[in-house]
Structure formats: structure tokens, C-alpha cells
């Protein structure tokens, strides 16, 4: 799905990954669920590119519904995978704390579960990662910059690409709550430290971008500051 010139999404409002497409190659942000590999290939074919054009995968964090098919790309095409140092073990399948689920409704919960079953809920955990830190600018298409966003997980990051005027936020916020179906910018479920995640919103509020792109929910077409304000308002109820 084309969002803007050089900016594409695969998946849907339940789970999404993103492509930064340039003449020099493609940067993939997050790798969704394993079965979304087929969605990736269809999107690449539609724009006349192949998996060999992917120069790197940047993970916003190490949870299973973001690691997805990253190891397959690494193994089959030699694509390097980048993840924050604090989430490197999680992306390799290491242990993670059990976060509170919070409120839920049966319909959205079943939709989330059904999509997971259809696309595969068990990723191939990474065997090799390239660790990154806050402030790193990666030598990848779109010149993505790492913005530390601890809270959802210790190594959660946002990925800011001025080239496409977008900030990819993973689960630092959501625009469709997978457990309740609530639409609009709001705190994400399954968050390790909700207070820290809320404080981390300040890290993106000043970024120059017109797209805020979460791992779950529709694209937020507006400034990061507006997205952060909307999340805080939703948290206040």
C-alpha cells in the first residue's frame, strides 16, 4: 500500500510494517508476522523491486509481531537486521516480562488472534543482529535515525526518516488498540513500563515529520507533537 512517494505499508491495521523506497534501495521498518513475507513480496513486485533491493531491516523493538520474517530475509538475502542493544536479547527469543493486558473486547481480541493464526504467531527468532543506540544515523536508504523510546520495552525505538517525513514508532503508541478496537492515537497494550512509555513521547514531539506510523493501526497523518498530545489525552480518558 502506497502512503506517499517512497513510503509504503504492508499488512493492515492489525499488524503493519513499512518500506522506505529509494533508487538506492529499500529500508524495511519492522517485519511483522512470519506470514507477512508473502505480503512483502507482492508489494515489492507491484513497485518493480525484489527482496534483493532491501538494504536493511530496522526493528522498533524485539517483540514477536515485529521480528516476524526478519531472520528469513537475513538468511536468504543477507539483509542486516538492526535492533536497539536493550532489545537484542528479546529479538533473539530471550525472556521478557509479562505485561498487563488491560481492557479488552471479545471481537477485536478474536480478530487479532485470527490474524496471528493466519500469518503465523511464532517468528524465527534472530540469530544475528546489528545493535544500535539512541542517536545513531544508519547508512541505509532514507538515512533513518534512531530515537530511543523506552517504555513499551527497554529497547523500543522510533525511526525518523526526514527523507520521507515520517517517524515509525512501533508500539510506542497505537492508533488501533488490538484488544479493544479503539481507534485513534492512544497508549499501546502489553507495555512493560507505561509511565516510561508516556514520558518517552517527548522524544518524538519535536521531530519534523508529517507521518507517524505505528505497528498497529492506521497511519497518523499529522505531526509527531499532535500524535503525542492525542496519546496523552486518551490516557487521561
N, C-alpha and C positions, 0 to 999 in steps of 0.2 A: 504494500500500500504506500503510495507516494504521499508524503505530507507536505513537502516543499522541494524545490530544486535541491538535489544532493542529499535529501533526507527521506528515508523510507522506514516503514514499520512492518514487522512480520508478527503473526499471532493475532490476538484480538484484545478485547477489553478485559479478559480474564488473566491472560499472561501475554506480555509483549516483549519483543527485542527490537533493536533499531540498527539501521545501516547508515553510515556516513559515506556517501558515494562521490569519489573524485576521479579525475582522469588518471591519477597516480595509483589508485587502488581503493579499497574499501576498509573501513573500520567497523567492526560489529560491536555494539554495546549490549552485553548480556546475551545468553544463549538459551534462555527459556527452558522448555522441557525437551527431552530427547527427541520426541516425535516431530518437533517443530523444525527439524533438519530438512524435512521434505518441503515445508513452507519456505525455508530459506532458498532452497534450490529453485523453486518456482519463481520466487521474487527475482533472483539473480537472472534466470532465463528471460524473464519479462523485460529486463533492462539490458540484455545482451552481455551479461557478465557471467563468470563462473566462480566456484569456490577458490580457485587459484588466484583470484584477484583480491581475496581477503588478506590484508597485511597484519591484522591483529584482532584479538577479542579482548575487550576490556570489561571485566565483571564489576558491577557496582557493589557486590558482596558475594559471599560464598554459599548462599542457600541453594538447595537442590533445584528450585524452579528458576534459577538464574544461571546455574552451571550447565544444565541441560546437555547440549551436544558439543560443548566446547572441546572436550577431550577428543571427540571424533574428528573435529577439524584439525586439532593439533597432531593427532596420529596419522590421519590420511593425507593432509595437505601441508604439514609443517607449520601451521599457523601458531604463533606465540600467543599465550594467554596471560593477561595481566590482572593481578588482584592485589589489594592492599595487604601489607605484611600481617596485619592483625587478623585478617580473614583467610590467610593462606592455608592454615590447617583445616579450617572449615571446608574450603573448596576441595581439599583432598579427601574429604569424608570424615574428618575428625569430629569429636563430640561438640555439641552446642547446648546451651541452657534451654530449658523448656519454658518458653514464654507463655504468658496468659493469652488465651484466645479472645476473651472479651465477648461482647454481644454477638449473636448470630441469628439468622433466619433460615428456615429449612430449605426454601427454594434456591437462594444464592449458594448455600453450602453444597447442595446437591449438584448444582451447575459446575462449581469449582471442582468437586470430586470427579464428576463425569468427564470434564475436560482433561483432568490429570490422568485418568484411566486411559482415555483415548490417545493422549500424547505421550504417556509414559511418565510415571512419577519418580522413577528411580534413575538418576543420571549415572553416567560413567564418571566417577569422581576423577579429578585431575591427578595425573602422575608427575607433571612438571608445571611449574608456574613461574612467572616473572613478577617479583614483588615490587610494588610501588608505594609511594608515600605522598602525603599531602603536599601539593605544590608542584609535583612532577609534571612536566610537559612531555608527552610521549611522541616519539618520532614515528607517527602514524598519520594516515590521511585525516585531514581535519584538525591536526595539531591538538588533540584532546588534552586538557589539563585536569589533573586530579584534585578534587576538593574533598578533604576529609569531612565525613558526616557521621561520626559515631553516634550510636543510639539504637538503631534497628539491630545492628551488630557492631562489635568493636571496630571492624574494618570497613564499615559501609562508607561508600564514597559517592559523590556526584561527579559527573564527567562533563566538563564545559568545553564546547567547541565553538569558538567565535566564528569559524568559517561557515557554519550552518545556523548560527544564532540560536543555539539550543543548549540546554542543560539537562542531562539524563540523570534522573535521581533515584532509580531503583526503587527501594522500599522506604526511602526517607520520608515519603508521603505517598498517598494513593488518591486516585480520582474515581475509583470504583472499589468499594470495600468488598473483598471476596467473600466475606462471611455474612454480610447484611444486605449487600446490593446497593447500599447508599451511594449515590452519585455525587461528585464534587470533591474538591481537594479536602483532605482530612488526614489525620494520623493513620498510619498503616497498622494492621494487626500483626501478631507474632513478633512484637518488638521487644528486644532484650531490656532496654532501659528507656521507657517512654519520656521521662524528663530530659534525658540527654538528647534524645532524638528531637524534641521540641526546641531545645537550645541550639541544636545544630542548624536549624532553619536560617539562623542569622548568617551562616556561612555562604548561603546562595543568594540572600536577599539583594545584595549589591551587584550581582552579575548582570552583564549586558546580554540579554537574550530575549527572544520572543516566543520560544517554545520551552515548556517544562514537561519532560517526558518520563512518566513513571513506569514501573514494571507491571502495574495492574491498573487498568482504567484508561479512558481516552486521553489523548494529548490535551494538555492545558495550553491554550494559545493566548499567552499573556506574559507579563514579566515574572521573573522569579520572586520579586518582592510581593506581587499580588498573590501568587500561589502560597507563599509563606503566610501572608495575612489570612488567607482563606482557611488554611490548616489551623491556625491559632483560633480563629473564630469557631470552627467546627469543634475544636477541643473544649471550648468554653460552653458549647451547647447552645 
